[in-house]
Amino acid sequence: MKSAPLFAMLLSGLAGGFGHCISMCGPLVGSLSVGETRKGVLHHLLYNLGRVTTYTILGGVAGISGSFLLLAASIESLQRIIMILAGLSIIIMGLSTTEWLPIPLRGNRCSPGASAIQKVMAFFKAPRSIGTWYPMGIVIGFLPCGLTYTALLAAIRASMEAENTFAGMMQGALMMMLFGIGTAPALILVGKVVNTISNRTRKRFYLVASIIMIATGVWFVVEGW
């Protein structure tokens, strides 16, 4: 297995992360980080590990298929479903952040219905359980992205020169894994910066971020429909 394409993908992810990802995905990551009170970077690492997991799987499938068109056709329906579900989730997160939801999150504790609603809404409202960040990353990793498509094309091209199908799968998976790892530092930086601002500024940012989240969610639903 050639090391040059692997190193190139890592550098491409790193460069693309501080260029494309900050401008395109930064607002989404920043919005997801709004209200998070956790210290350190564990939750951001889990989120990005989820993204890298998705990229690795897609890279492996791309390496086996040897065709971007075949891969794109096979995941198009899945991407549409994920875009709609992710869009609805992001809308709920935005509404929860500013407490605009017309659902009492502190309702009657004796009511099973109210208790169930509170548990569901706790998933969307920050601060979130540490266990929610990895699956969120997996889901977001499936969202359509021009930079990711370009990386998949490079992985497919390199995999076509592999000795056998297994080697092609491993080549594609490793290339996309390193690409995903390369994009992570920029998104971790965005997530950490959001929660370093002052409380007064943060309240204003919450409102702006919530509006961005709701608008982004609506756009995801419309695009996926």
SERO-4910 file (N, C-alpha, C, O; in steps of 0.05 Angstrom, whole numbers):
BEGIN
 pado doro    nc1    nc2    nc3   cac1   cac2   cac3    cc1    cc2    cc3    oc1    oc2    oc3
  Met    A     17    -24      0      0      0      0     18     25      0     35     28     17
  Lys    A     13     43    -19     30     66    -22     24     86      0      0     91      7
  Ser    A     45     98     11     42    117     33     37    145     24     26    162     38
  Ala    A     46    152      0     44    179    -11     15    188    -12      9    210     -3
  Pro    A     -4    172    -23    -32    181    -24    -44    185      4    -60    202      9
  Leu    A    -35    168     23    -45    170     51    -36    196     63    -52    210     76
  Phe    A    -11    203     60     -1    228     71    -14    252     57    -20    272     70
  Ala    A    -18    250     31    -31    271     16    -59    276     26    -68    299     28
  Met    A    -74    254     33   -101    257     42   -102    271     70   -120    287     76
  Leu    A    -83    264     87    -81    277    113    -77    307    110    -90    323    124
  Leu    A    -58    314     93    -53    343     88    -76    357     76    -82    380     82
  Ser    A    -90    343     57   -114    354     44   -136    360     65   -149    380     64
  Gly    A   -140    340     83   -160    344    103   -153    367    122   -170    383    130
  Leu    A   -127    369    129   -118    391    147   -122    418    133   -133    437    146
  Ala    A   -114    420    108   -117    445     93   -146    452     88   -155    475     92
  Gly    A   -161    431     81   -190    436     75   -205    442    101   -225    457    100
  Gly    A   -196    431    123   -210    437    149   -208    466    156   -228    478    165
  Phe    A   -185    478    153   -182    506    160   -191    525    138   -191    549    142
  Gly    A   -198    514    115   -209    530     94   -239    525     90   -255    542     98
  His    A   -245    503     77   -272    497     70   -290    491     95   -312    502     98
  Cys    A   -279    474    113   -296    464    135   -304    486    155   -326    486    165
  Ile    A   -285    504    160   -292    526    179   -314    543    168   -332    552    183
  Ser    A   -313    549    142   -334    566    130   -360    552    126   -382    564    129
  Met    A   -359    526    118   -384    511    112   -395    496    136   -420    497    141
  Cys    A   -378    483    151   -388    467    174   -384    480    201   -396    472    221
  Gly    A   -367    501    201   -362    515    226   -387    525    240   -390    521    264
  Pro    A   -405    539    226   -430    548    239   -446    526    251   -458    529    273
  Leu    A   -447    503    238   -462    480    249   -449    469    274   -462    464    294
  Val    A   -422    466    273   -408    456    297   -410    476    320   -413    469    343
  Gly    A   -408    502    313   -410    523    333   -438    523    346   -440    526    370
  Ser    A   -458    518    330   -485    518    340   -490    494    358   -503    496    379
  Leu    A   -478    471    351   -481    447    367   -467    450    394   -474    438    414
  Ser    A   -446    468    394   -431    472    419   -443    493    437   -435    495    460
  Val    A   -463    507    427   -475    528    444   -488    516    469   -504    497    467
  Gly    A   -481    527    492   -493    518    517   -479    494    529   -486    486    551
  Glu    A   -458    484    515   -444    461    526   -425    470    549   -409    489    545
  Thr    A   -428    458    572   -412    466    595   -389    448    601   -374    452    620
  Arg    A   -385    427    585   -363    409    590   -336    422    585   -333    438    567
  Lys    A   -317    415    602   -290    424    599   -275    404    582   -283    381    579
  Gly    A   -252    412    571   -236    394    555   -247    391    527   -264    406    518
  Val    A   -237    370    514   -244    366    486   -255    338    480   -258    330    457
  Leu    A   -262    323    502   -271    296    498   -296    295    480   -297    278    462
  His    A   -315    312    486   -340    311    470   -335    318    441   -347    307    423
  His    A   -316    337    436   -309    345    409   -294    322    395   -298    317    371
  Leu    A   -277    308    410   -263    285    399   -282    263    391   -279    250    370
  Leu    A   -303    258    408   -323    238    402   -339    245    377   -345    228    360
  Tyr    A   -346    271    375   -361    280    352   -345    276    327   -355    265    307
  Asn    A   -320    284    327   -303    281    303   -296    251    298   -292    244    275
  Leu    A   -294    235    319   -290    206    316   -314    194    301   -311    176    284
  Gly    A   -338    204    307   -362    195    292   -360    202    262   -366    185    245
  Arg    A   -351    227    256   -347    235    228   -327    218    215   -331    209    192
  Val    A   -304    213    228   -283    197    217   -292    168    212   -285    156    192
  Thr    A   -309    158    230   -320    131    226   -336    129    201   -333    110    185
  Thr    A   -353    149    196   -369    150    172   -352    152    147   -356    137    128
  Tyr    A   -332    170    148   -314    173    125   -299    147    119   -295    140     96
  Thr    A   -290    134    140   -275    109    136   -293     87    123   -283     73    105
  Ile    A   -317     85    132   -336     66    120   -341     73     90   -340     55     73
  Leu    A   -346     98     85   -351    107     57   -326    102     40   -328     94     17
  Gly    A   -303    106     52   -278    102     37   -274     72     30   -265     65      9
  Gly    A   -281     55     50   -279     26     45   -298     17     23   -291      1      6
  Val    A   -323     27     24   -343     21      3   -334     31    -24   -336     18    -45
  Ala    A   -322     56    -24   -313     67    -49   -290     51    -60   -288     47    -85
  Gly    A   -272     41    -43   -250     25    -52   -258     -2    -64   -246    -12    -83
  Ile    A   -280    -13    -53   -290    -38    -64   -304    -34    -91   -300    -48   -110
  Ser    A   -321    -13    -92   -337     -8   -116   -320      2   -139   -325     -5   -162
  Gly    A   -300     19   -133   -283     30   -154   -298     50   -171   -288     57   -193
  Ser    A   -321     59   -162   -337     77   -178   -351     98   -160   -365     90   -142
  Phe    A   -346    123   -165   -359    144   -150   -389    145   -156   -405    149   -138
  Leu    A   -396    140   -181   -424    141   -189   -440    119   -175   -462    124   -166
  Leu    A   -428     95   -173   -441     73   -160   -445     79   -130   -466     74   -119
  Leu    A   -424     90   -118   -425     97    -89   -446    119    -85   -463    117    -67
  Ala    A   -445    140   -102   -464    162    -98   -493    153   -101   -511    161    -86
  Ala    A   -498    135   -121   -525    125   -126   -534    108   -102   -558    108    -95
  Ser    A   -516     93    -90   -524     75    -68   -530     90    -42   -545     80    -26
  Ile    A   -518    113    -38   -523    127    -13   -541    152    -17   -546    166      3
  Glu    A   -550    157    -41   -566    181    -46   -592    181    -29   -598    201    -16
  Ser    A   -606    159    -29   -631    157    -14   -625    159     16   -640    173     31
  Leu    A   -603    146     25   -596    148     53   -589    176     61   -596    185     83
  Gln    A   -574    190     44   -567    218     49   -591    236     52   -592    253     69
  Arg    A   -611    231     35   -635    247     36   -650    243     63   -659    262     75
  Ile    A   -652    218     71   -665    212     96   -650    224    119   -662    236    138
  Ile    A   -623    222    118   -606    233    140   -608    263    140   -609    275    162
  Met    A   -609    276    117   -612    305    116   -638    314    129   -638    334    144
  Ile    A   -660    300    123   -685    307    135   -685    303    165   -694    321    180
  Leu    A   -676    280    174   -675    274    203   -656    293    217   -662    303    239
  Ala    A   -632    298    205   -613    317    217   -624    345    218   -621    359    238
  Gly    A   -639    352    197   -651    379    196   -671    383    218   -672    403    231
  Leu    A   -689    363    221   -709    364    243   -696    365    270   -704    380    288
  Ser    A   -674    349    274   -660    349    300   -647    376    305   -649    386    327
  Ile    A   -635    388    284   -622    414    288   -642    436    294   -637    454    310
  Ile    A   -666    434    281   -687    454    287   -695    452    316   -699    472    330
  Ile    A   -699    427    326   -707    423    354   -685    434    373   -691    446    393
  Met    A   -660    428    365   -637    438    382   -638    469    383   -634    481    404
  Gly    A   -643    482    360   -644    511    360   -667    522    377   -663    541    391
  Leu    A   -690    509    375   -713    518    391   -708    513    421   -717    528    438
  Ser    A   -694    491    427   -689    484    455   -669    503    467   -671    510    491
  Thr    A   -649    512    451   -628    529    462   -640    555    472   -631    565    493
  Thr    A   -660    566    458   -672    592    467   -698    587    482   -712    606    489
  Glu    A   -704    562    487   -729    554    502   -754    566    488   -772    575    501
  Trp    A   -754    564    461   -777    573    446   -797    550    442   -819    554    432
  Leu    A   -790    526    450   -808    503    446   -832    506    464   -829    512    488
  Pro    A   -856    502    453   -881    504    470   -886    479    486   -909    471    490
  Ile    A   -864    466    495   -866    441    510   -855    445    537   -831    453    539
  Pro    A   -869    441    559   -858    445    586   -837    424    592   -844    401    597
  Leu    A   -812    433    593   -790    414    600   -789    408    629   -775    390    638
  Arg    A   -803    424    645   -804    419    674   -833    415    683   -843    429    700
  Gly    A   -845    396    670   -873    391    676   -878    375    701   -860    372    718
  Asn    A   -902    365    703   -910    350    727   -894    323    727   -895    307    709
  Arg    A   -879    319    749   -863    295    751   -880    270    754   -870    248    749
  Cys    A   -905    274    762   -922    250    765   -934    241    739   -945    219    737
  Ser    A   -931    257    718   -942    250    692   -922    234    676   -900    245    669
  Pro    A   -928    209    668   -909    193    652   -904    207    625   -881    206    615
  Gly    A   -925    219    614   -921    233    588   -902    256    590   -884    259    573
  Ala    A   -904    272    611   -886    295    614   -858    285    619   -839    297    609
  Ser    A   -855    264    634   -829    253    640   -815    243    614   -791    247    611
  Ala    A   -831    230    597   -820    219    572   -811    242    554   -790    241    541
  Ile    A   -827    263    553   -820    286    537   -794    299    547   -777    307    531
  Gln    A   -792    302    573   -768    314    584   -743    298    577   -722    309    571
  Lys    A   -745    271    577   -722    254    571   -715    258    542   -691    259    535
  Val    A   -735    259    524   -729    263    496   -716    290    491   -696    292    476
  Met    A   -727    311    503   -717    337    498   -689    341    510   -674    358    501
  Ala    A   -683    326    531   -657    328    543   -635    320    524   -612    329    526
  Phe    A   -642    303    504   -622    295    484   -614    319    466   -592    321    458
  Phe    A   -634    337    461   -629    359    443   -619    384    457   -604    400    445
  Lys    A   -626    387    482   -619    412    496   -591    409    510   -587    391    525
  Ala    A   -574    429    504   -547    429    517   -550    437    546   -568    451    553
  Pro    A   -531    427    563   -509    408    557   -520    380    553   -538    371    567
  Arg    A   -509    366    533   -518    340    525   -502    318    538   -479    323    547
  Ser    A   -513    294    539   -499    271    550   -474    266    532   -475    270    508
  Ile    A   -453    257    545   -428    252    530   -432    230    509   -418    230    489
  Gly    A   -452    213    514   -457    191    495   -471    200    469   -473    184    451
  Thr    A   -480    225    468   -495    234    444   -476    244    422   -484    246    399
  Trp    A   -451    252    430   -434    265    411   -423    247    389   -422    255    366
  Tyr    A   -417    222    396   -407    203    375   -428    197    354   -422    199    331
  Pro    A   -453    189    362   -473    184    342   -480    209    325   -486    207    302
  Met    A   -479    233    338   -483    258    322   -462    260    300   -469    268    278
  Gly    A   -437    254    307   -416    256    287   -420    236    265   -415    242    241
  Ile    A   -429    212    271   -434    192    250   -455    202    231   -452    199    207
  Val    A   -477    213    241   -499    223    224   -489    246    207   -494    246    183
  Ile    A   -476    266    219   -467    289    205   -447    282    183   -445    295    162
  Gly    A   -432    260    187   -412    251    168   -425    243    141   -411    243    121
  Phe    A   -450    236    141   -464    228    116   -475    252    100   -483    248     77
  Leu    A   -474    275    112   -485    298     98   -469    304     73   -444    303     74
  Pro    A   -482    312     51   -468    318     26   -448    340     30   -454    361     42
  Cys    A   -424    337     19   -402    357     22   -384    355     -3   -374    333     -9
  Gly    A   -379    377    -16   -363    377    -40   -334    368    -34   -322    354    -50
  Leu    A   -323    377    -11   -296    369     -4   -294    339      1   -275    326     -7
  Thr    A   -314    328     14   -315    299     19   -317    283     -7   -304    263    -10
  Tyr    A   -334    293    -25   -336    280    -51   -310    280    -66   -302    260    -78
  Thr    A   -295    302    -65   -269    303    -78   -249    283    -65   -234    270    -80
  Ala    A   -250    281    -39   -233    262    -25   -241    233    -33   -223    216    -37
  Leu    A   -266    227    -36   -275    201    -44   -266    194    -72   -258    171    -78
  Leu    A   -266    214    -90   -256    210   -117   -227    202   -117   -218    184   -131
  Ala    A   -211    216   -100   -183    210    -97   -179    182    -86   -161    167    -95
  Ala    A   -195    174    -67   -193    147    -55   -200    126    -75   -187    105    -76
  Ile    A   -220    131    -91   -228    112   -112   -205    108   -132   -199     86   -141
  Arg    A   -194    131   -141   -172    130   -160   -148    114   -150   -137     98   -165
  Ala    A   -141    118   -125   -118    104   -113   -125     74   -110   -108     57   -113
  Ser    A   -150     68   -103   -158     41    -98   -159     24   -124   -156      0   -123
  Met    A   -163     37   -146   -164     23   -172   -137     10   -178   -136     -9   -194
  Glu    A   -115     20   -166    -89      9   -171    -81    -13   -151    -59    -23   -151
  Ala    A    -99    -19   -133    -94    -40   -112    -92    -67   -125   -103    -72   -146
  Glu    A    -78    -85   -111    -74   -112   -121    -99   -129   -122   -103   -146   -139
  Asn    A   -116   -125   -102   -141   -140   -101   -163   -124    -87   -158   -101    -80
  Thr    A   -187   -136    -85   -210   -121    -74   -205   -113    -45   -212    -91    -37
  Phe    A   -194   -131    -29   -189   -125     -1   -169   -102      2   -173    -84     18
  Ala    A   -148   -103    -14   -128    -81    -13   -141    -55    -22   -134    -34    -11
  Gly    A   -159    -56    -42   -173    -32    -50   -190    -21    -28   -192      4    -25
  Met    A   -204    -39    -14   -221    -30      8   -205    -16     30   -212      5     40
  Met    A   -182    -29     37   -165    -18     58   -153      9     49   -150     27     66
  Gln    A   -145     11     24   -134     36     14   -154     58     16   -148     80     26
  Gly    A   -179     53      7   -200     73      8   -207     81     37   -210    104     43
  Ala    A   -209     61     54   -216     66     82   -195     82     96   -201    101    110
  Leu    A   -169     75     92   -148     90    106   -145    118     95   -140    137    111
  Met    A   -149    122     69   -147    149     58   -169    167     69   -163    190     76
  Met    A   -193    157     71   -215    173     81   -213    177    111   -221    197    121
  Met    A   -202    157    125   -198    160    154   -178    183    159   -183    200    177
  Leu    A   -156    183    144   -136    204    148   -147    231    139   -140    252    151
  Phe    A   -163    231    119   -176    256    110   -193    267    132   -192    291    138
  Gly    A   -209    250    144   -227    258    166   -211    268    190   -218    288    202
  Ile    A   -189    254    197   -172    263    219   -160    290    213   -158    307    231
  Gly    A   -153    295    188   -142    321    181   -162    344    184   -153    366    190
  Thr    A   -187    339    180   -207    360    182   -215    366    211   -226    387    217
  Ala    A   -208    348    229   -217    350    257   -206    374    272   -222    388    286
  Pro    A   -180    381    271   -170    403    287   -185    429    283   -190    444    302
  Ala    A   -192    436    258   -206    461    253   -233    461    266   -241    481    278
  Leu    A   -248    439    265   -274    438    276   -273    437    307   -291    448    320
  Ile    A   -253    424    318   -249    425    347   -244    453    357   -254    462    377
  Leu    A   -228    468    341   -221    496    348   -247    513    348   -251    529    366
  Val    A   -264    509    328   -289    524    327   -306    518    351   -317    536    363
  Gly    A   -309    492    357   -325    485    380   -316    496    406   -332    503    423
  Lys    A   -289    497    410   -278    508    435   -280    538    437   -285    549    458
  Val    A   -277    552    414   -278    581    414   -305    591    422   -308    611    436
  Val    A   -326    577    414   -354    585    419   -358    589    449   -372    608    457
  Asn    A   -348    571    466   -353    572    494   -331    586    510   -329    582    535
  Thr    A   -315    602    497   -295    618    511   -303    647    512   -289    663    525
  Ile    A   -325    654    499   -334    682    499   -347    688    526   -355    670    540
  Ser    A   -350    714    532   -362    723    557   -391    715    559   -404    710    539
  Asn    A   -402    714    583   -430    707    587   -449    726    573   -469    717    561
  Arg    A   -443    752    574   -460    771    562   -461    768    532   -482    768    519
  Thr    A   -437    764    520   -435    760    491   -447    733    484   -459    730    463
  Arg    A   -443    714    502   -453    687    496   -484    687    494   -494    673    477
  Lys    A   -498    702    511   -527    703    509   -536    713    482   -555    703    470
  Arg    A   -522    734    472   -529    744    445   -522    723    424   -537    720    405
  Phe    A   -500    710    428   -492    689    409   -512    667    409   -517    655    387
  Tyr    A   -523    659    432   -543    638    433   -566    644    415   -575    627    400
  Leu    A   -575    669    415   -598    677    398   -591    675    369   -606    663    353
  Val    A   -567    686    362   -559    685    334   -554    656    325   -563    648    304
  Ala    A   -541    640    342   -535    612    336   -561    596    333   -562    578    316
  Ser    A   -580    602    350   -605    587    349   -620    593    322   -631    575    310
  Ile    A   -619    618    314   -631    625    288   -616    611    265   -629    601    247
  Ile    A   -590    610    267   -574    597    247   -580    567    247   -583    555    225
  Met    A   -583    555    270   -590    526    272   -617    521    259   -619    502    244
  Ile    A   -637    537    266   -663    533    255   -663    536    225   -675    520    211
  Ala    A   -649    557    215   -648    561    186   -633    538    172   -641    529    151
  Thr    A   -611    529    185   -596    507    173   -613    481    173   -613    467    153
  Gly    A   -628    477    194   -645    453    195   -667    454    174   -673    434    161
  Val    A   -679    477    170   -700    480    149   -688    475    122   -700    461    105
  Trp    A   -663    485    117   -650    481     91   -644    451     87   -648    441     65
  Phe    A   -635    437    108   -630    408    106   -656    393     98   -655    376     81
  Val    A   -678    400    111   -703    387    106   -712    392     78   -721    373     64
  Val    A   -710    417     69   -719    424     41   -701    409     20   -711    399      1
  Glu    A   -675    409     25   -656    396      6   -660    366      6   -657    353    -15
  Gly    A   -667    354     29   -670    325     30   -697    315     21   -701    292     15
  Trp    A   -716    334     19   -744    325     12   -746    316    -17   -767    308    -25
***
